[in-house]
Structures are given as C-alpha cells and as structure tokens.
Amino acid sequence: MKRSGSQRVLLILSILSVIGAIFCLLAAAFGFFGSGVISSLDPTEAESLVSEAGISQGEASGLLLGIGIGVLLSALVSLIEGILGIIASKDATKIGPVRFLVICQLVLTVAGIALDLFSGSKQFTELGGAFTGLILNLFMLWICNNIKSQAAAQA
C-alpha cells in the first residue's frame, strides 16, 4: 500500500520521536545516576558542591531524582507515540491512539507554558523550547487529522 504525503510526514516525525525518546532515556539515566552520586557523598564534600546553588544535599539529590522521573515519563510517552506513529504511517485506520497521545502532549505543553508564564519565568530558552513543542504538537495534530480524514474517505 502506498503512503500518502501525510503518512510519510508522520513516519518521519515518528522516527524522530523515537530517537528523541532514546536521548531522553539517557538523560533520565544521568539524572538518576547524579541523584545517587550526590546522596552518597560525604556531607562535607557535598556542601562544597551544592552550596553555590543554595540548596542542601538532600534537596539536590531529590531535585535530580524528580527531574529524572519527569524526563523518564516524557521519554516513555514519546517512545510509545513514535512506535504507534510508525504503525499508523502504514495503516491509516490506526491513527486514533497516536492522535490521542498528541492531544495529551498538546494539553501538557500548554499547561507547561502557562506554569512558566505564571511562575515569572522570562528565560527565552525555557519559553522558546515550550513554544517549539507547542508548534510541533499542533503540526502533528494537523497531520493526524489529515490521516484520519483520509482513512474515513477510503472506508
């Protein structure tokens, strides 16, 4: 079966999503590793490392652990979305789960942007990354809707 243009774009975005998820899994592993390293340090050694940040050894370890868990969850969602997207790029009738995950990520991205804005974050890197994610999610939703309408027209 020949892929439509939207299905080819979905395939490319899904492969990129899987690659991104692999990098996020590595980042999560580094977060877990860093948390373990900081918590295992002698308190006097840890004090010199975390004193510049103004937080305690336990807070630094917990922060890295929390970031690691968040990145791990994000990586798993991206991995599942990528795998389902690769499947849906071959069979347009299987676009539903991908579309659902894209909508979930879109809602979470908008919530993240709102939290950044209301928490007073004015750093371009944080907001720029969030808005890039918003644009990519909107594009992915548009692609999913195109594939959904193509599948409906073929049925």
C-alpha positions as CSV (number, residue, x, y, z in Angstrom):
1,M,0.0,0.0,0.0
2,K,1.3,3.4,-1.0
3,R,1.7,6.0,1.8
4,S,0.1,9.4,1.4
5,G,2.1,12.6,1.9
6,S,0.7,12.9,5.4
7,Q,1.6,9.4,6.2
8,R,5.2,9.9,5.0
9,V,5.5,13.0,7.2
10,L,4.0,11.0,10.1
11,L,6.7,8.4,9.6
12,I,9.5,10.9,9.7
13,L,8.1,12.6,12.8
14,S,7.6,9.3,14.5
15,I,11.2,8.2,13.8
16,L,12.4,11.5,15.2
17,S,10.1,10.9,18.2
18,V,11.7,7.5,18.9
19,I,15.2,9.0,18.5
20,G,14.3,11.8,20.9
21,A,12.9,9.3,23.4
22,I,16.2,7.4,23.4
23,F,18.1,10.6,24.2
24,C,15.5,11.4,26.9
25,L,16.0,7.9,28.4
26,L,19.8,8.6,28.5
27,A,19.1,12.0,30.2
28,A,16.8,10.3,32.8
29,A,19.6,7.7,33.5
30,F,22.0,10.6,34.1
31,G,19.5,12.2,36.4
32,F,19.1,9.0,38.4
33,F,22.9,8.5,38.5
34,G,23.5,12.1,39.6
35,S,21.0,11.8,42.3
36,G,22.7,8.6,43.6
37,V,26.1,10.3,43.4
38,I,25.0,13.4,45.4
39,S,23.2,11.4,48.0
40,S,26.2,9.1,48.5
41,L,28.7,11.9,49.0
42,D,30.1,12.7,52.4
43,P,28.2,15.8,53.7
44,T,31.3,17.9,53.8
45,E,32.1,17.1,50.2
46,A,28.5,17.7,49.1
47,E,28.4,21.0,50.9
48,S,31.0,22.5,48.6
49,L,29.2,21.2,45.5
50,V,25.7,22.4,46.4
51,S,26.4,25.5,48.5
52,E,26.7,27.7,45.4
53,A,23.1,26.6,44.4
54,G,21.8,27.5,47.9
55,I,20.2,24.1,48.5
56,S,21.1,21.2,50.7
57,Q,22.5,17.8,49.7
58,G,19.1,16.1,50.1
59,E,17.3,18.8,48.1
60,A,19.8,18.5,45.3
61,S,19.5,14.7,45.3
62,G,15.7,14.9,45.3
63,L,15.7,17.5,42.6
64,L,17.7,15.4,40.3
65,L,15.6,12.3,41.1
66,G,12.4,14.3,40.3
67,I,13.8,15.6,37.1
68,G,14.9,12.1,36.1
69,I,11.4,10.7,36.8
70,G,9.8,13.5,34.8
71,V,12.1,13.0,31.8
72,L,11.6,9.2,32.0
73,L,7.8,9.6,31.8
74,S,8.2,12.0,28.9
75,A,10.5,9.6,27.1
76,L,8.1,6.7,27.6
77,V,5.2,8.7,26.1
78,S,7.4,9.9,23.2
79,L,8.6,6.3,22.6
80,I,5.0,4.9,22.6
81,E,3.8,7.8,20.3
82,G,6.7,7.2,17.9
83,I,6.1,3.4,17.7
84,L,2.4,3.9,17.2
85,G,3.1,6.6,14.7
86,I,5.3,4.3,12.7
87,I,2.5,1.7,12.7
88,A,-0.1,4.3,11.7
89,S,2.1,5.5,8.9
90,K,1.5,2.1,7.2
91,D,-2.2,1.8,8.1
92,A,-4.2,5.0,8.3
93,T,-7.0,3.3,10.3
94,K,-4.7,3.0,13.3
95,I,-4.2,6.8,13.7
96,G,-6.6,7.0,16.7
97,P,-4.1,6.2,19.5
98,V,-1.4,8.5,18.0
99,R,-3.9,11.3,17.8
100,F,-4.9,10.8,21.4
101,L,-1.3,10.9,22.6
102,V,-0.6,14.0,20.5
103,I,-3.7,15.7,22.1
104,C,-2.4,14.7,25.6
105,Q,1.0,16.1,24.9
106,L,-0.6,19.3,23.5
107,V,-2.6,19.8,26.7
108,L,0.5,19.2,28.8
109,T,2.6,21.6,26.7
110,V,0.0,24.3,27.1
111,A,-0.1,23.7,30.8
112,G,3.7,23.8,31.0
113,I,3.7,27.2,29.1
114,A,1.1,28.5,31.5
115,L,3.1,27.4,34.5
116,D,6.2,29.0,33.1
117,L,4.5,32.3,32.4
118,F,2.7,32.5,35.7
119,S,5.8,31.5,37.7
120,G,7.5,34.5,36.3
121,S,9.9,32.6,34.0
122,K,11.2,35.0,31.4
123,Q,14.1,32.9,30.2
124,F,13.9,32.6,26.4
125,T,15.4,29.1,26.5
126,E,12.6,27.8,28.7
127,L,9.8,29.5,26.8
128,G,11.4,29.0,23.4
129,G,11.5,25.3,24.0
130,A,8.0,25.2,25.2
131,F,6.7,27.1,22.2
132,T,8.7,24.9,19.8
133,G,7.0,21.9,21.4
134,L,3.6,23.6,21.1
135,I,4.2,24.2,17.3
136,L,5.4,20.7,16.8
137,N,2.4,19.2,18.6
138,L,0.0,21.4,16.6
139,F,1.7,20.3,13.4
140,M,1.5,16.6,14.5
141,L,-2.2,17.0,15.3
142,W,-2.8,18.5,11.9
143,I,-1.1,15.6,10.3
144,C,-3.1,13.1,12.4
145,N,-6.3,14.8,11.4
146,N,-5.4,14.7,7.7
147,I,-4.7,10.9,8.0
148,K,-7.9,10.4,9.9
149,S,-9.9,12.1,7.2
150,Q,-8.1,10.1,4.5
151,A,-8.9,6.9,6.3
152,A,-12.6,7.9,6.6
153,A,-12.7,8.7,2.9
154,Q,-11.2,5.3,2.0
155,A,-13.7,3.4,4.2
